[in-house]
């Protein structure tokens, strides 16, 4: 039996093969390691589970060098095949070869007659349905920016209502950032806070976000210093008439007033009743329309432009 599983990408949140490897490793009770570190670790009989098309060119060369030196010392589970020289060396050097589907089997069997046709089972790890709840909290934002201490306070406020509740977490990424292990740790912290009442929704389309905001009791959106007028998450929720629980400071929009059109977690001693939340949500929608909507922004830009033009012509 192989004593470890060696893969290329290792984050199961962002790569299907990495998730496959993680589940397989857990089930057969062997560690999952980087295929690029095999030269430096103690395992003597790894299962290489990979698809070479995911590799960068330098990493292909690292793997190729290792394969040339370790013929017969490893097994191979292929998730794809493009017929490259390195892939053919892998096929030849592996003590056993497995492939993930029938098409791969047909492609490989002439070069490796003992190849075994296998499959990849379903990989839903958290297979429990959304529980019906009296309060529905939706939260979404950029990965690595979830403010865990404020969510602890949210848990206290939710518990004090005496009502059942569910927390739905979605995420997004800035350009040139990655969805790596730091976000996974953060979400696990949220799981520790809300236990089985938190659900991770992954990336959502605008349509999905819109519908969650329409149906949520409130949106929780917390920031490093406080809410700013250019936070589109909160503005979108307000436009939808969704009550927002956030953190305000001296630089937050002046039109945002606790218990009128927004909830400031720093001032909350309790969560409002459902009818109060609806009233706050309706006031939020009016504020978003009259103060922070697209029409108002365009009017301001046009007015500012005309003022500059008039001033310039007078000179």
Secondary structure, DSSP 8 states (H G I E B T S, - for coil): --SEEEES---TTT-HHHHHHHHHHHHHT-EEEEGGGGGGSS-SSEEEEE-GGGS-HHHHHHHHHHHHH-TTS-EEEES-----HHHHHHHHH-SEEEESSHHHHHHHTTT-TT-EE-------S--------SEEEEEEEETT---HHHHHHHHHHHHHHTS-EEEEEEEE--TT----HHHHHHHHHHHHHHGGGEEEEES--HHHHHHHHHH-SEEEE--SS---TT-HHHHHHHHTT-EEEE---TTS-TT--BTTTBEETTT-SS---HHHHHHHHHHHHHHHHHHSSHHHHHHHHHHHHHHHHHHHHH-
